[in-house]
């Protein structure tokens, strides 16, 4: 009987121990249910003010250009190879709220006014640029054989902006077709189609002489390109001024002369031949009567554009 009782006590003790271990295990499992360790760490690290992520704005690209100039030549021309580089810049913005406060007067006890602060949050946007991608390529131009006049010079520009390379014509003596060859090492091949007028040479006409005799002024101009412009015309405009040493120079009038192109042009005129100013100026001061011309010219024909080119004033002469 005593042995049976001893065995029963051991069984009960074992059951109690097993139940205790099982309860402890169940308690540990319940503690972990529904709890994320990563979330707990994240919450611990973000107890301070949360910084908003930057908002990407627009992008821009730097522009790198090379200019090429070509003059007259009977053979094809080829420019040097030039490296061009471009960088992308991305704008990013942060919006933060800044507290702004100001003092206002509010009703106080016994009909008084007391100061108090009123505050509110104002959004402030801070933007900056950061570099993004970058590109680099070589640019080059080849021009097929064509004929230019001695004073003519063509100008082209190759630009890299982001990943895009472009060709620009600044001044050209021909209508060209362009063919692009290559991507990383880009060559623009230009083929002339037909001639177009360019600006005339400003130094094509030059001062010869200016004089006064027998009641008439005589002005002589020389033409450097008479042979090249044979068969065309030139228009020369003059403005006569009286030189006053201590006052404003007096404007006397203007006249335009048109000539067939030649090696020289002689203009003879009196003050009565000039187109008079709308308002006559009283500039007959005492002293020597000295005069000079301001002048310019334009080509009239198909070879050059008819843009007017101003020249320097002539030396002063006495009347």
C-alpha positions as CSV (number, residue, x, y, z in Angstrom):
1,X,0.0,0.0,0.0
2,X,2.8,2.4,0.8
3,X,4.5,1.6,-2.5
4,X,1.3,2.4,-4.4
5,X,1.0,5.7,-2.5
6,X,4.6,6.6,-3.4
7,X,4.1,5.9,-7.0
8,X,0.9,8.1,-7.1
9,X,2.8,11.0,-5.5
10,X,5.5,10.8,-8.2
11,X,2.9,10.8,-11.0
12,X,1.2,13.9,-9.5
13,X,4.6,15.7,-9.2
14,X,5.5,14.9,-12.8
15,X,2.1,16.2,-14.0
16,X,2.5,19.4,-12.0
17,X,6.0,20.0,-13.5
18,X,4.9,19.2,-17.0
19,X,1.9,21.6,-16.6
20,X,4.2,24.3,-15.3
21,X,6.6,23.9,-18.3
22,X,3.7,23.9,-20.7
23,X,2.2,27.0,-19.2
24,X,5.5,28.8,-19.3
25,X,5.9,27.8,-23.0
26,X,2.4,29.0,-23.8
27,X,3.0,32.2,-22.0
28,X,6.1,32.8,-24.1
29,X,4.3,32.1,-27.3
30,X,1.4,34.5,-26.4
31,X,4.0,37.2,-25.7
32,X,5.4,37.0,-29.2
33,X,2.1,36.8,-31.0
34,X,1.3,39.9,-33.0
35,X,4.6,41.7,-32.3
36,X,7.1,42.6,-35.1
37,X,10.6,43.1,-33.9
38,X,11.4,45.2,-37.1
39,X,8.5,47.4,-36.4
40,X,9.5,47.9,-32.8
41,X,13.1,48.9,-33.9
42,X,11.6,51.3,-36.6
43,X,9.4,53.0,-34.0
44,X,12.4,53.4,-31.7
45,X,14.5,55.0,-34.5
46,X,11.7,57.4,-35.6
47,X,10.8,59.0,-32.3
48,X,12.2,62.4,-33.7
49,X,10.5,64.6,-36.4
50,X,10.0,62.6,-39.6
51,X,11.9,64.2,-42.6
52,X,9.8,64.1,-45.8
53,X,11.3,62.5,-48.9
54,X,12.4,65.0,-51.6
55,X,10.1,65.5,-54.5
56,X,11.7,65.3,-57.9
57,X,11.1,68.4,-60.1
58,X,12.2,69.2,-63.6
59,X,15.6,68.3,-65.2
60,X,17.8,70.6,-67.2
61,X,20.9,69.9,-69.3
62,X,24.1,71.9,-69.7
63,X,24.8,72.9,-73.3
64,X,28.2,72.7,-74.9
65,X,28.9,74.0,-78.4
66,X,31.7,74.3,-80.9
67,X,31.7,76.8,-83.7
68,X,33.3,76.0,-87.1
69,X,34.2,78.5,-89.8
70,X,34.9,77.9,-93.4
71,X,36.2,80.2,-96.1
72,X,36.5,79.9,-99.9
73,X,38.0,76.7,-101.2
74,X,38.0,74.7,-104.4
75,X,38.3,71.4,-102.5
76,X,36.3,69.8,-99.7
77,X,36.9,71.0,-96.2
78,X,37.0,69.2,-92.9
79,X,36.9,70.7,-89.4
80,X,38.8,69.5,-86.4
81,X,37.2,66.9,-84.1
82,X,36.0,68.6,-80.9
83,X,34.8,66.9,-77.6
84,X,31.5,68.2,-76.3
85,X,30.2,67.4,-72.8
86,X,26.8,67.8,-71.1
87,X,25.5,67.1,-67.6
88,X,22.0,66.6,-66.4
89,X,20.8,68.6,-63.3
90,X,17.8,67.4,-61.4
91,X,15.8,69.8,-59.2
92,X,14.6,68.3,-55.9
93,X,12.4,70.1,-53.3
94,X,11.6,69.6,-49.6
95,X,8.4,71.0,-48.1
96,X,8.6,71.8,-44.4
97,X,6.2,73.5,-42.1
98,X,7.6,76.4,-40.1
99,X,5.8,77.9,-37.2
100,X,5.2,81.6,-37.4
101,X,3.9,83.6,-34.5
102,X,2.7,87.2,-34.0
103,X,1.3,89.2,-31.1
104,X,-2.3,90.3,-31.1
105,X,-4.4,92.1,-28.5
106,X,-7.4,90.3,-27.0
107,X,-10.0,91.3,-24.4
108,X,-8.8,91.0,-20.8
109,X,-10.3,91.5,-17.4
110,X,-12.1,94.7,-16.5
111,X,-12.4,95.8,-20.2
112,X,-8.6,95.8,-20.8
113,X,-6.6,94.5,-23.7
114,X,-3.9,92.1,-23.1
115,X,-1.2,90.8,-25.6
116,X,-1.2,87.2,-26.6
117,X,0.6,85.2,-29.3
118,X,-1.1,83.5,-32.2
119,X,0.8,80.8,-34.1
120,X,0.3,78.9,-37.2
121,X,2.3,76.6,-39.5
122,X,3.4,77.9,-42.9
123,X,4.7,75.5,-45.7
124,X,8.2,76.5,-46.9
125,X,9.7,74.8,-49.9
126,X,13.5,74.4,-50.2
127,X,14.8,73.4,-53.6
128,X,18.3,72.4,-54.8
129,X,19.9,70.8,-57.9
130,X,21.9,67.7,-57.9
131,X,23.9,66.3,-60.9
132,X,22.4,63.3,-62.7
133,X,23.7,61.7,-65.9
134,X,26.4,63.0,-68.1
135,X,27.3,62.6,-71.7
136,X,30.3,63.2,-73.9
137,X,30.7,63.0,-77.7
138,X,32.9,64.3,-80.5
139,X,31.5,66.7,-83.2
140,X,32.9,67.4,-86.6
141,X,31.8,68.9,-89.9
142,X,32.7,68.1,-93.5
143,X,31.8,70.4,-96.3
144,X,31.9,69.3,-100.0
145,X,33.6,71.5,-102.5
146,X,31.8,74.7,-103.3
147,X,32.6,78.2,-104.6
148,X,32.5,81.3,-102.3
149,X,33.4,84.9,-103.0
150,X,36.7,86.1,-101.5
151,X,35.0,88.1,-98.7
152,X,32.5,85.3,-97.8
153,X,32.9,83.1,-94.8
154,X,30.5,80.4,-93.5
155,X,29.8,79.6,-89.8
156,X,28.3,76.5,-88.3
157,X,27.7,75.3,-84.8
158,X,27.5,71.8,-83.3
159,X,25.9,71.6,-79.8
160,X,25.4,68.8,-77.3
161,X,22.6,69.2,-74.8
162,X,21.9,66.1,-72.8
163,X,22.0,63.0,-75.1
164,X,21.1,65.1,-78.1
165,X,23.6,66.6,-80.6
166,X,22.4,69.2,-83.1
167,X,23.8,71.2,-86.0
168,X,23.1,74.9,-86.4
169,X,23.8,77.2,-89.4
170,X,24.8,80.7,-88.4
171,X,25.9,82.0,-91.8
172,X,26.0,80.0,-95.1
173,X,26.6,80.8,-98.7
174,X,24.6,77.8,-99.9
175,X,21.5,75.9,-99.1
176,X,22.9,72.6,-97.7
177,X,21.6,69.1,-97.2
178,X,23.1,67.5,-94.0
179,X,23.8,63.9,-93.3
180,X,24.7,62.7,-89.8
181,X,27.3,59.9,-89.6
182,X,28.0,58.1,-86.3
183,X,26.6,58.3,-82.8
184,X,29.5,58.6,-80.4
185,X,31.9,60.2,-82.9
186,X,29.4,62.3,-84.9
187,X,30.3,63.8,-88.3
188,X,27.9,66.1,-90.2
189,X,28.5,65.9,-93.9
190,X,27.2,69.0,-95.8
191,X,26.4,69.0,-99.5
192,X,25.8,72.3,-101.3
193,X,22.6,72.5,-103.3
194,X,22.4,76.1,-104.6
195,X,24.0,79.5,-103.8
196,X,22.3,82.0,-101.5
197,X,23.3,85.7,-100.9
198,X,25.4,86.5,-97.9
199,X,26.3,89.9,-96.3
200,X,28.5,92.2,-98.4
201,X,32.0,93.0,-97.3
202,X,31.9,96.1,-95.1
203,X,35.4,96.9,-96.3
204,X,34.5,96.5,-100.0
205,X,34.0,100.3,-100.4
206,X,36.6,102.7,-98.9
207,X,37.1,106.4,-98.6
208,X,39.0,108.1,-101.4
209,X,38.8,111.8,-100.9
210,X,36.5,114.7,-99.8
211,X,37.0,118.3,-101.1
212,X,35.3,121.6,-101.7
213,X,35.9,123.8,-104.7
214,X,33.9,126.3,-106.9
215,X,30.9,126.0,-104.6
216,X,30.6,122.2,-104.8
217,X,31.6,119.3,-102.6
218,X,33.3,116.3,-104.2
219,X,33.4,112.9,-102.6
220,X,35.3,109.9,-104.1
221,X,34.9,106.3,-103.0
222,X,36.9,103.2,-104.2
223,X,35.5,99.7,-104.8
224,X,37.7,96.8,-103.9
225,X,35.4,94.1,-105.5
226,X,34.5,95.9,-108.8
227,X,35.4,92.8,-110.8
228,X,33.4,90.4,-108.7
229,X,30.3,92.6,-108.7
230,X,30.5,93.5,-112.4
231,X,27.0,94.1,-113.9
232,X,25.4,95.0,-110.5
233,X,24.8,98.3,-108.8
234,X,25.8,100.0,-105.6
235,X,24.0,102.7,-103.6
236,X,26.0,105.3,-101.5
237,X,24.3,107.5,-99.0
238,X,25.9,110.7,-97.6
239,X,25.0,113.0,-94.7
240,X,26.7,116.4,-94.6
241,X,27.5,117.9,-91.2
242,X,29.0,121.2,-90.1
243,X,31.7,120.8,-87.5
244,X,31.2,123.1,-84.5
245,X,34.1,123.1,-82.0
246,X,32.1,124.0,-78.9
247,X,28.5,123.1,-79.9
248,X,26.6,120.2,-81.4
249,X,27.5,119.6,-85.0
250,X,24.9,120.9,-87.4
251,X,23.1,118.5,-89.8
252,X,22.9,120.0,-93.3
253,X,21.1,117.2,-95.2
254,X,21.5,113.9,-97.0
255,X,21.6,112.4,-100.5
256,X,21.8,108.9,-102.0
257,X,23.7,108.1,-105.2
258,X,23.3,104.9,-107.3
259,X,26.1,103.7,-109.6
260,X,26.9,100.8,-111.9
261,X,29.7,98.9,-110.2
262,X,33.1,100.3,-111.1
263,X,36.5,100.7,-109.5
264,X,35.6,104.2,-108.2
265,X,32.6,106.5,-107.7
266,X,32.7,110.3,-107.7
267,X,29.9,112.3,-106.1
268,X,29.6,116.1,-106.8
269,X,26.9,118.1,-105.0
270,X,25.9,121.4,-103.4
271,X,24.0,121.9,-100.2
272,X,20.9,122.7,-102.3
273,X,21.1,119.2,-103.8
274,X,20.7,117.6,-100.4
275,X,17.4,116.5,-98.8
276,X,17.0,119.1,-96.1
277,X,16.3,118.2,-92.5
278,X,12.6,118.6,-91.3
279,X,13.7,121.3,-88.8
280,X,16.3,123.8,-89.9
281,X,19.1,124.2,-87.4
282,X,20.6,127.6,-86.5
283,X,24.3,126.7,-86.4
284,X,26.0,129.5,-88.3
285,X,28.5,130.3,-85.6
286,X,31.5,132.6,-86.1
287,X,34.8,131.1,-87.1
288,X,35.9,128.8,-89.9
289,X,33.3,126.8,-91.7
290,X,34.3,123.2,-91.5
291,X,32.4,120.2,-92.9
292,X,32.5,116.4,-93.0
293,X,30.4,113.5,-94.2
294,X,29.0,110.5,-92.6
295,X,28.4,107.8,-95.2
296,X,27.6,104.2,-95.9
297,X,26.6,101.9,-98.8
298,X,24.7,98.8,-99.9
299,X,25.0,96.4,-102.8
300,X,22.1,96.2,-105.2
301,X,21.8,92.9,-107.1
302,X,21.8,89.1,-106.6
303,X,25.3,88.5,-105.3
304,X,25.0,89.9,-101.8
305,X,22.3,90.9,-99.4
306,X,21.2,94.6,-99.6
307,X,22.0,95.4,-96.0
308,X,23.2,99.0,-95.4
309,X,26.7,99.3,-94.0
310,X,27.8,102.4,-92.2
311,X,31.4,103.7,-92.7
312,X,33.5,106.0,-90.7
313,X,33.1,109.8,-91.1
314,X,35.4,111.6,-93.5
315,X,38.1,114.0,-92.5
316,X,37.0,117.6,-91.9
317,X,37.4,120.1,-94.7
318,X,37.1,124.0,-94.7
319,X,34.7,125.7,-97.0
